[in-house]
Amino acid sequence: MEERQRILAVDDALDNLILLERLLKRQGFDVVTASSGSECLSQSAMLHPDLIILDVAMPEMDGFETLRHLRENEITRDIPVIFLTANSKDAKSIEQGLALGADEYLTKPIEQDELIARVGSILRIVKAERQVEQLKADFQSMLVHDLRSPLSVIIGVLELGAKGEFESNAQEMKELLATALKNSHKMLGLINDILDVAKFEAGRLQLSKQPGDFNAVVEGAVGRLKMLARDKGLDLVVDEGVNIPICEFDYDKIDQAITNLVSNAIKFTSKNGRVTVKTYVKHFDGELPMLKGDYAAMDVEDTGIGMPAEEIPHIFDRYSQAQTGGASREKGTGLGLTIVKRVIEAHGGKVFVESALGKGTKFTIAIPTGGT
């Protein structure tokens, strides 16, 4: 059950407080009240409400001074504040309140529809910001885990070597060093993904485009993953299209995007399942923005666990990892799909996805060939 958002209403006039409380509770909000600036400060620090509705004209400590203290306190500085004033034409006080950090200004007598609209608008922003912060926290947690796990393996192997544990068993040393090397590559790949996303977001990633064979880059990427599919008991099927024109693309980046898609398909497909990679020419007639002419396309279709429809729009977000169900519930930072989207769009192409929970997923990428 979703937690109700809390609003602190502050006014020295009891009638106004009763009106605000009834109006806001009717809209489903949790409402607490305060009758002075000092009470507002203590309530805010203790309860940390999602929004404060603050009267300007109060004795002892007016709304301006109260807001100043709110903004100076690290605990309360980010709480949105709506000022209530009885003087709609006092431009100077409005300017002063906004300069102190008020988010909205409303006048008395309260226009109920306007108040609800303003409150709803601010709280939607608050909710969205908190969701983003939670996604960032989850992402950082996964990132630390994904780096710490292979690093622990590497350190363990090195500690055994430093203690001379391998002196009498060369085969064991060879196997453990191979494990350490595999985990080193895993760490390096993750670090490179992080750097690539950062470069894309900063607009600093330069593509080195050269004329190339689209089927060749697909063959190379899929070839490296055949053993991974075999070890997991999957069929990895490749269906190469014919007469795909030579395209201009950055080989390494397109290879990275294809590798990410195929390895994801393998990861989320159970034993005895199938991953099919198909290349072909896809033609657009301008039915989608910025897409017209012939494109070199690739489908990566699996018989894996799939995704619910509501998660599909978010799978390319940097901080969002689809919460997939089933036996193959694998987690990660989700940077692979972010990179796929950035790489393909940087080439003037497009990524499409179709999926249904329990029925598998199909990703399609398309990059222009230059044909019309």
C-alpha positions as CSV (number, residue, x, y, z in Angstrom):
1,M,0.0,0.0,0.0
2,E,1.4,3.4,-1.0
3,E,2.3,5.7,1.8
4,R,0.1,8.8,2.0
5,Q,1.9,12.1,1.4
6,R,2.1,14.4,4.5
7,I,1.3,18.1,4.5
8,L,2.0,20.5,7.3
9,A,-0.4,23.4,7.4
10,V,0.7,26.5,9.4
11,D,-1.5,29.4,10.4
12,D,-2.2,31.3,13.6
13,A,-5.9,31.5,12.7
14,L,-7.7,28.4,13.9
15,D,-10.5,28.7,11.3
16,N,-8.0,28.7,8.5
17,L,-6.3,25.6,9.9
18,I,-9.6,23.7,10.2
19,L,-10.5,24.6,6.6
20,L,-7.1,23.6,5.2
21,E,-7.1,20.3,7.2
22,R,-10.6,19.3,6.0
23,L,-9.9,20.3,2.4
24,L,-6.6,18.4,2.2
25,K,-7.7,15.3,4.1
26,R,-10.6,15.1,1.7
27,Q,-8.0,14.7,-1.1
28,G,-6.4,11.8,0.7
29,F,-3.4,13.6,2.3
30,D,-2.1,13.1,5.8
31,V,-2.4,16.5,7.4
32,V,-0.7,17.9,10.5
33,T,-1.1,21.5,11.8
34,A,0.9,24.2,13.5
35,S,-0.3,27.5,14.8
36,S,3.1,29.4,14.9
37,G,6.4,29.7,13.2
38,S,8.3,28.0,16.1
39,E,5.9,25.1,16.1
40,C,6.3,24.8,12.3
41,L,10.1,24.5,12.7
42,S,9.9,21.8,15.4
43,Q,7.2,19.8,13.5
44,S,9.1,20.0,10.3
45,A,12.4,18.8,11.8
46,M,10.6,15.9,13.6
47,L,8.1,14.8,10.9
48,H,9.8,16.0,7.6
49,P,6.5,16.6,5.7
50,D,6.3,16.4,2.0
51,L,5.0,19.9,1.8
52,I,4.4,23.0,4.0
53,I,1.6,25.4,3.5
54,L,2.7,28.5,5.5
55,D,0.9,31.7,6.4
56,V,2.9,34.8,5.9
57,A,1.3,37.1,8.6
58,M,1.8,35.4,12.0
59,P,2.8,37.1,15.3
60,E,6.3,36.7,16.9
61,M,7.7,34.8,13.9
62,D,6.2,35.6,10.5
63,G,6.3,33.4,7.5
64,F,9.4,35.0,6.0
65,E,11.5,34.3,9.2
66,T,10.0,30.8,9.5
67,L,11.0,30.1,5.9
68,R,14.5,31.5,6.4
69,H,15.0,29.1,9.3
70,L,13.6,26.2,7.3
71,R,16.1,26.8,4.5
72,E,19.0,27.2,6.9
73,N,18.4,23.8,8.5
74,E,19.9,20.9,6.6
75,I,17.0,18.6,7.7
76,T,14.2,20.9,6.4
77,R,15.9,22.9,3.6
78,D,14.5,20.9,0.7
79,I,10.8,20.8,1.9
80,P,8.6,22.6,-0.6
81,V,6.7,25.6,0.8
82,I,3.5,27.3,-0.4
83,F,3.0,30.8,1.0
84,L,-0.4,32.0,1.9
85,T,-1.0,35.7,2.0
86,A,-4.0,38.0,2.4
87,N,-2.5,40.6,0.2
88,S,-2.5,39.6,-3.5
89,K,-1.0,42.9,-4.7
90,D,2.0,43.0,-2.4
91,A,4.6,42.4,-5.1
92,K,7.5,43.1,-2.7
93,S,6.5,40.5,-0.2
94,I,6.0,38.0,-3.0
95,E,9.4,38.7,-4.4
96,Q,10.9,38.4,-0.9
97,G,9.2,35.0,-0.3
98,L,10.4,33.6,-3.7
99,A,13.9,34.9,-3.0
100,L,13.9,33.0,0.3
101,G,12.9,29.8,-1.5
102,A,9.1,29.6,-1.5
103,D,7.8,27.4,-4.2
104,E,4.3,28.9,-4.7
105,Y,2.3,31.9,-3.5
106,L,-1.5,31.7,-2.9
107,T,-3.8,34.4,-1.6
108,K,-6.6,34.3,1.0
109,P,-9.5,33.7,0.9
110,I,-8.4,30.3,-0.3
111,E,-9.6,29.2,-3.8
112,Q,-10.0,25.5,-3.2
113,D,-9.5,24.3,-6.7
114,E,-6.4,26.3,-7.2
115,L,-4.9,25.2,-3.9
116,I,-5.5,21.5,-4.7
117,A,-4.0,22.0,-8.2
118,R,-0.9,23.7,-6.8
119,V,-0.5,21.1,-4.0
120,G,-0.9,18.2,-6.5
121,S,1.6,19.7,-8.9
122,I,4.3,20.1,-6.2
123,L,3.7,16.7,-4.6
124,R,4.0,15.0,-8.0
125,I,7.4,16.6,-8.4
126,V,8.4,15.6,-4.9
127,K,7.3,12.0,-5.5
128,A,9.2,11.8,-8.8
129,E,12.4,13.3,-7.3
130,R,12.2,10.7,-4.5
131,Q,11.8,7.9,-6.9
132,V,14.8,9.1,-8.9
133,E,16.9,9.3,-5.6
134,Q,15.8,5.8,-4.7
135,L,16.7,4.5,-8.1
136,K,20.1,6.1,-7.8
137,A,20.6,4.6,-4.4
138,D,19.6,1.1,-5.7
139,F,21.9,1.6,-8.7
140,Q,24.9,2.5,-6.5
141,S,24.2,-0.5,-4.3
142,M,24.1,-2.8,-7.3
143,L,27.3,-1.2,-8.7
144,V,29.2,-1.7,-5.4
145,H,28.0,-5.3,-5.4
146,D,29.0,-5.9,-9.0
147,L,32.5,-4.5,-8.4
148,R,33.0,-6.0,-5.0
149,S,32.2,-9.6,-5.9
150,P,34.8,-10.1,-8.7
151,L,37.4,-8.0,-6.7
152,S,36.9,-10.4,-3.7
153,V,37.7,-13.3,-6.0
154,I,40.8,-11.7,-7.3
155,I,42.0,-10.7,-3.8
156,G,41.4,-14.3,-2.6
157,V,43.5,-15.8,-5.4
158,L,46.3,-13.3,-4.8
159,E,46.3,-14.0,-1.1
160,L,46.6,-17.8,-1.7
161,G,49.5,-17.1,-4.1
162,A,51.2,-14.9,-1.6
163,K,51.0,-17.6,1.0
164,G,52.6,-20.1,-1.3
165,E,49.5,-22.3,-1.6
166,F,50.2,-23.0,-5.3
167,E,53.8,-24.2,-5.0
168,S,52.8,-27.9,-5.1
169,N,49.9,-27.8,-7.4
170,A,50.4,-26.0,-10.7
171,Q,47.1,-27.1,-12.1
172,E,45.1,-25.6,-9.3
173,M,47.1,-22.4,-9.7
174,K,46.3,-22.3,-13.4
175,E,42.6,-22.7,-12.7
176,L,42.4,-20.1,-10.0
177,L,44.4,-17.6,-12.1
178,A,42.0,-18.1,-14.9
179,T,39.2,-17.4,-12.5
180,A,40.9,-14.2,-11.4
181,L,41.5,-13.1,-15.0
182,K,37.8,-13.7,-15.8
183,N,36.7,-11.6,-12.9
184,S,39.2,-8.9,-13.8
185,H,37.7,-8.7,-17.3
186,K,34.2,-8.5,-15.7
187,M,35.3,-5.6,-13.6
188,L,36.9,-3.8,-16.5
189,G,33.8,-4.3,-18.6
190,L,31.6,-2.7,-15.9
191,I,34.0,0.2,-15.5
192,N,34.1,0.8,-19.2
193,D,30.3,0.7,-19.3
194,I,30.1,3.4,-16.6
195,L,32.6,5.5,-18.5
196,D,30.7,5.1,-21.8
197,V,27.4,6.1,-20.3
198,A,29.0,9.2,-18.7
199,K,30.6,10.2,-22.0
200,F,27.3,9.8,-23.8
201,E,25.5,11.9,-21.2
202,A,28.2,14.6,-21.4
203,G,28.1,14.5,-25.3
204,R,31.8,13.6,-25.3
205,L,31.8,10.1,-26.9
206,Q,33.2,10.3,-30.4
207,L,32.1,7.6,-32.9
208,S,34.7,6.4,-35.4
209,K,32.5,5.4,-38.4
210,Q,33.9,3.4,-41.2
211,P,32.1,1.5,-44.1
212,G,31.5,-2.0,-42.8
213,D,29.6,-5.3,-43.2
214,F,26.7,-5.5,-40.7
215,N,26.6,-9.3,-40.8
216,A,30.3,-9.5,-40.0
217,V,30.0,-7.5,-36.8
218,V,27.0,-9.6,-35.8
219,E,28.9,-12.8,-36.5
220,G,31.8,-11.7,-34.4
221,A,29.7,-10.7,-31.4
222,V,27.5,-13.9,-31.5
223,G,30.6,-16.1,-32.0
224,R,32.1,-15.0,-28.7
225,L,28.8,-15.9,-26.9
226,K,28.2,-19.4,-28.3
227,M,30.1,-21.1,-25.5
228,L,28.1,-19.1,-22.9
229,A,24.9,-20.3,-24.5
230,R,26.1,-23.9,-24.8
231,D,27.2,-23.9,-21.1
232,K,23.7,-22.8,-20.1
233,G,22.0,-25.4,-22.3
234,L,20.5,-23.0,-24.8
235,D,20.1,-23.0,-28.6
236,L,21.7,-19.9,-30.1
237,V,20.5,-19.7,-33.7
238,V,21.7,-17.2,-36.3
239,D,19.8,-16.3,-39.4
240,E,21.8,-13.9,-41.6
241,G,20.0,-11.9,-44.2
242,V,21.3,-11.4,-47.7
243,N,22.0,-8.3,-49.7
244,I,22.4,-6.0,-46.6
245,P,24.1,-2.9,-48.0
246,I,27.5,-1.7,-46.6
247,C,26.8,0.6,-43.7
248,E,28.9,3.3,-42.0
249,F,29.3,2.6,-38.3
250,D,31.7,2.4,-35.4
251,Y,32.6,-1.3,-35.3
252,D,33.5,-1.4,-31.6
253,K,30.4,0.4,-30.5
254,I,28.0,-1.6,-32.6
255,D,29.8,-4.8,-31.5
256,Q,29.3,-3.7,-27.9
257,A,25.5,-3.0,-28.4
258,I,25.0,-6.4,-30.1
259,T,27.0,-8.2,-27.4
260,N,24.9,-6.6,-24.7
261,L,21.6,-7.6,-26.3
262,V,22.6,-11.2,-27.0
263,S,24.3,-11.7,-23.6
264,N,21.1,-10.3,-21.9
265,A,19.0,-12.7,-23.9
266,I,21.1,-15.6,-22.8
267,K,21.1,-14.4,-19.2
268,F,17.3,-14.3,-19.0
269,T,16.5,-17.5,-20.8
270,S,16.3,-20.8,-18.9
271,K,17.9,-24.1,-19.9
272,N,16.5,-25.7,-23.1
273,G,15.4,-22.3,-24.3
274,R,16.3,-20.6,-27.5
275,V,17.9,-17.3,-28.5
276,T,17.5,-16.3,-32.2
277,V,19.5,-13.6,-33.9
278,K,18.3,-12.5,-37.3
279,T,19.6,-9.8,-39.6
280,Y,17.7,-8.2,-42.5
281,V,17.0,-4.9,-44.3
282,K,14.2,-2.9,-42.7
283,H,12.5,-0.1,-44.7
284,F,10.9,2.9,-43.1
285,D,8.5,5.2,-45.0
286,G,8.7,8.1,-42.5
287,E,6.0,6.6,-40.3
288,L,8.3,7.1,-37.4
289,P,10.1,10.5,-36.7
290,M,13.5,10.8,-38.3
291,L,13.3,7.3,-39.8
292,K,13.1,7.0,-43.6
293,G,14.8,4.7,-46.1
294,D,16.7,1.4,-45.7
295,Y,18.2,0.3,-42.4
296,A,20.4,-2.7,-41.5
297,A,18.4,-4.4,-38.8
298,M,18.9,-7.2,-36.2
299,D,16.3,-9.0,-34.1
300,V,17.4,-10.7,-30.9
301,E,14.5,-12.9,-29.8
302,D,14.5,-15.2,-26.8
303,T,12.1,-17.6,-25.1
304,G,13.0,-16.3,-21.7
305,I,11.1,-14.8,-18.7
306,G,10.0,-11.6,-20.5
307,M,8.9,-8.4,-18.9
308,P,5.5,-6.9,-17.8
309,A,4.2,-4.1,-20.1
310,E,4.6,-1.4,-17.5
311,E,8.3,-2.0,-17.2
312,I,9.2,-1.8,-20.9
313,P,9.2,2.0,-21.2
314,H,11.8,2.2,-18.4
315,I,14.3,-0.5,-19.3
316,F,16.7,1.9,-21.1
317,D,16.8,4.3,-18.1
318,R,20.2,4.6,-16.5
319,Y,18.9,4.0,-13.0
320,S,16.1,1.6,-13.7
321,Q,16.5,-2.2,-13.7
322,A,13.5,-4.2,-14.7
323,Q,12.2,-6.4,-11.9
324,T,11.9,-9.6,-13.8
325,G,10.3,-12.7,-12.3
326,G,10.8,-16.4,-12.5
327,A,13.6,-18.8,-11.8
328,S,16.2,-16.7,-13.6
329,R,15.9,-13.6,-11.4
330,E,19.2,-12.0,-12.1
331,K,20.0,-8.5,-11.1
332,G,22.5,-6.0,-12.3
333,T,23.2,-2.3,-12.9
334,G,21.2,-2.4,-16.2
335,L,23.8,-0.2,-17.9
336,G,24.0,-2.6,-20.9
337,L,20.6,-1.6,-22.3
338,T,21.3,2.1,-21.6
339,I,24.4,1.8,-23.8
340,V,22.5,-0.1,-26.5
341,K,20.1,2.7,-26.8
342,R,22.7,5.5,-26.8
343,V,24.9,3.7,-29.3
344,I,22.2,3.0,-31.8
345,E,20.6,6.4,-31.6
346,A,24.1,8.0,-32.0
347,H,24.2,6.2,-35.3
348,G,20.9,7.7,-36.3
349,G,19.1,4.5,-35.7
350,K,16.4,3.1,-33.4
351,V,15.8,0.4,-30.8
352,F,12.5,-1.4,-30.5
353,V,11.4,-3.9,-27.9
354,E,8.5,-6.4,-27.6
355,S,8.0,-8.5,-24.5
356,A,5.4,-10.4,-22.4
357,L,6.0,-11.8,-19.0
358,G,6.7,-15.5,-19.2
359,K,6.7,-15.5,-23.0
360,G,10.1,-14.0,-23.9
361,T,11.5,-10.8,-25.4
362,K,12.5,-9.4,-28.8
363,F,14.8,-6.5,-29.2
364,T,15.3,-4.9,-32.7
365,I,18.0,-2.5,-33.6
366,A,18.2,-0.6,-36.9
367,I,20.9,1.6,-38.3
368,P,20.8,3.5,-41.6
369,T,22.4,2.0,-44.7
370,G,22.3,5.2,-46.7
371,G,19.8,3.8,-49.1
372,T,16.4,5.3,-49.8
